[in-house]
Amino acid sequence: MKYKDYYAILGVARDASADDIRKAYRKLAQKYHPDVSKDPQGEEKFKEVAEAYQTLKDADKRKAYDELGSGFSSGQEFRPPPGWEQRFGEAPNEGHFSFDDLDLSDLFESLSRGRGRGASRGPRKVRGQDFEMAVQLTLEQAYHGTQVDLRVALPEYDDEGAVHAVEKTIKARIPKGATDGQRLRLRGQGGKGLNGAANGDLYLDISMRPHPLFRASGHDLFLDLPLAPWEAALGANVEIPTLDGVVSLKIPAGTGAGRKLRLAGKGLPRREGAHGDLYAVAQIVNPTVLTERERELYRELGEASRFDPRGHFAKGSP
């Protein structure tokens, strides 16, 4: 049997917390997902990352894996230490593991199927495994809600209790108002149960694709709003985009760079029906090309104005 360093695969330390392991999985699963990765080895790396996560996210499996030791290199032939089998349970067929016939992922799958053996003489029911996968949404999809087609390879038990990966497409309805970092549960869409037991669940880890205009923070949105110097100084009415169409925004006279102008209810929808807010962040933009008349007007303004943008420098002098 060949050793696989699951911690190295996920890029975490051996003492990493469960949360750190989950974050590392989400990042790598998103990077190597077959639907988005351009890496020719992306699909294989995606499966490897999923295998590592399925072992390390389970406290019992992680403990059994850690007991195998850390002195091996990836791909090195090894056998579990003496007594390992007795400590961590029996395999479902003849009460022992046949290490020569298993790879590392099969070993832990056999271990989980062997738990609780002997409690009943009837067909043993085993609930299907839970799985997670990363799903990226656009802000428009999060705003309106959407349906996504997910290609997943999930383990299913055959009549003899052996596990086989079965690829299928799941149509998942994402409700409007999904936010970055949210975890959605699809009940019964995980691994298939054995002997009539319940299927596992599929958890979707939501992240937002970068948007050319908006930045999301929870249910609130932020938009950089370019203003000409005279619009900021004199005030103006300008049209700005939202996820629900163009709206008019009044710019108060004397608006400075960085000022946040709030449009209530123009952010992402919340579950209870309300919406977050949209904040337009003022950015003063000077024209890069000036006509001679414009230059003349700027010179007249400079001569007539008493405004000193650096007046506070003198106050700070010793």
N, C-alpha and C positions, 0 to 999 in steps of 0.2 A: 504494500500500500504506500502511496506517495504522499508526502507531507505538503500541506498548503498553509502558508502563513496568513491567516485571515486578518490579523491586525495590520499586516503590511499591505494587504490588498485594499483595505479601507483607509490606510494612511493614518492610523491612530496608534497611540501607545497601548501597551498591554493593560495598563491601569485606567484606561479611558472610561469615563462614565457612560451610562446607557444613553444619555442625551447626546454626548459627543459622538457616539457610534451612530446614532440615528441621523445626526446632522451630516456626518461624513458620507453615509449611504445616500442621503437625498442629493447631495452635491454630485457624487459620482454617477448615480443612476440617471440624473438629468443630463450629465455630460455624455454618457455612453448609450443613452436610449437609442434603439435602432431607428426611431422616427426622426431624430435630430442629429445624430452623430455622423460626421464625415470620415471618421477613423475606420479604415478597412477592418480593423480588429474590434470595432466598437461593440458589435453584438456579443462576441465572446467575452469581452471585458465586462459587459453588462451582466451576463449570466454569472460570471465569477464574483462580481460585487454582490449580486443578490444571494448567492450561495453563502458568502462570508457573513452577510447580514442576518440571514435566517438562523445561523448558528449563534452568533454573538448577541443577538437581541434576546434570546431565550436564556434566562439565568441558569437553568439546569444544564443546558447544552454548553453554555460558555464555561461553566465550572468543569464539565467533563473534558472539554477541549483544552482548558488550561492545564488539566492533570496530565495531558499527553506530553507536556514539557515544551520548552522553548529553544532547545539546543539544536533544532533541525533547520536545514535550509529548504526553501521551496523546491519541490520535485525530488527531494531525497527519499529513498525507500526507508520505511521505519515500521515498527510494530508498537502498539500501546504497551505501557509498562505492565509488569506482572500485577494481577489483582484488579486492573482497571475495569475489566468486564464485570466482575462481581460487585464493584462499587457502584457502577452506573446502570445496572439493569441487564436483563436478558433479552436476547433477540427473539423474535416471534417464532422461529422455526427450530427446534431441537435444543433450546435453552442456552445457546452459545453463539457468539459471533464467528463467522467464517471470514477472518481478516483477509485471506487471499482472494476472496471473491468480491470484496468491497473496495470502493474508493472512499475518500474521506467524507464526501457528502452523503453517500449511501450509509456509511457507518452511523452518522448522526440521525439519519432518517430511520434506520433500524432501531436505534436506541430509543427514539421517541415512540415508535410503534410498540416497543416491548414494555413500556411502563404499565404498571397495574396488571400484569399478566397473572393469571391464576384466580382472579376474583370470580369468574363465572365460567361454566363449561359450555355455554352457548356461544354463538358467533360474537366475537368481540367488536364493539362499536368504537370507532375512533373518529373524533371530530376532525374535519378538514383543517389544514393549516391556514393561518392568516398571512396575508402578504401586503406589502406596500409598494407603491410605484409613484414616481414623480410625474406631475402633470403641469405643463406650462400653459397659461391662459393670457390672452390679450386683455387690456383694460376694457375694451368694448365687449368682449365675451363675459367678463366679470360684471359689467354694468347691466347687460340685458339677459344674462343667463345663456347657457349653450348646451349642446350635446356633443360629446367627444367619443370617437371610436378608439378603444384601447386594444392594442395587440398584446396579449399576455400568454406566457407559457406557464401553466399551473400543473402541479402534480396531482394525479388521480390514482386511486388504488384499483387494482384489478381484483377478480374474484379470489385470488390466492393471497391477497394482501401486499403484492408487489407494487411499487410506485413507478409510474410512467409520466413523463411530461407531455401535456396535451396543450397545443396552441389553440387559442380561440380569440374571437373579437367580442368585446363587451361594449355595449352602447351605454354610456354613463351620462346622466342628466346632471349638469352642474347648475345649481340654483343661482339666480342673480344675487350679487352681493358677496361672492366669494372673495377672500382677501389673501394676500401674500402670507405664507406660513400656515394657512388653515389646513386642517386634516379632515377629509370627508370619508365617511364609512359607507361602503356598499355591502350591505348585509347579504351573506350567502354567496358572494361572488368570488370567494377565495378558493382554496383547494377543496376538492370533493371529499366528503366524509366516507368512511368505510362501514359497510353493513348497515346502511340506513341512517348513520349518524349525520348530524347537521354539517353542512358545508362551512368552511371558514369564511372569513370576511376579507374584503379587499379595501385597503385604506389608500386614499389618494392624497398625496402631499402636494398642495397647491403652491405654485410660485408664479409671479407675473413676468411676462416678457417686457423688456424695456420699451417704452413708448416714446415716439419722437417729440411729443409735446408735454405730456403729463408725468408727474412722479406721484406715486401712491404712498401714503402712510396710514395704514389701517383703512378706514373708510373715507379719509380726506384725500384730496388731490391738490397738487401744487403745479402752477403754470408760470413760467418766466414770461413777463409781459413787457416787451420793448416799448419805450415811450420816447418820442422826440423831446428835446429840451423844452420847447415851447408848450407842448402838451402837459409836461410835468409842472412847469412854472405857472401856466395860466389855467390849467384844468381843461378837461375835454370829455367827450363821450366817445368811447371806442367800442368796436365789436370784437368779442373774443370767443374762441371755440370752447365748447363743453362736450362731454360725451353724449349730450342730448340735443346738440344743435348749437347754433350761434346765438349769443345774447349780447345785450348792450350793457356796458359798465361805465359809470360816471367816475372820472378821475378828478379828485379834489385838487384845487389849486395848491401849489407848493409841495406836491408829492415828491418825496426823495427816493433815491435808489434803495432798494431793499424793503420798502414798505409793503406790507401784505394787505391786499384788498380782498375782503371776504365776500364770497357769493354763497349765501346760505342754501343748503339743500342741493347743491350742484356736484356733490361728490358721489361716491359709490353707494348703492343702496344697502341698508341694513336689513337684517332678518325680520325685524318687527315692522318694517314698512317705511321707516324714515330713511333719510339719506345723510351722508357726511357732507362736508362743505368743500368748496373749491376756493383756494387761495391764489390770487394773481399777485406775483411778486414783481414789483416795479423794477425795471432795468432801463436806465437812461442811455439812449443810443444817439451819438452824434453823427450827422451826415458825413460821409467820407469824401464826397465830391461836392464842391461849392461853386456856384456861379459867381461872377464878379459882384453882382448885386447882393447876393447873400453874404459875401465877405464884407461888403460895405456895411450892411445892417449889423453884422456881428461886431464890427469895429465901433459903430455908433453905440451899441449896447454896452460894450466894454468901457467906453469913455463916460457914459451916462450913469452906469450902475455904481452904487456904493457897496455892493456885496463883496465880501472878502472871504473866500472859501477856506483860507488858511489863517484866519484871525486868531484861532485858538492856539497857534504856534507861539505867539508872543506871550500869551497868558501862561504857557508852560515853561517859559525861559526863566533861568535863575536870576 
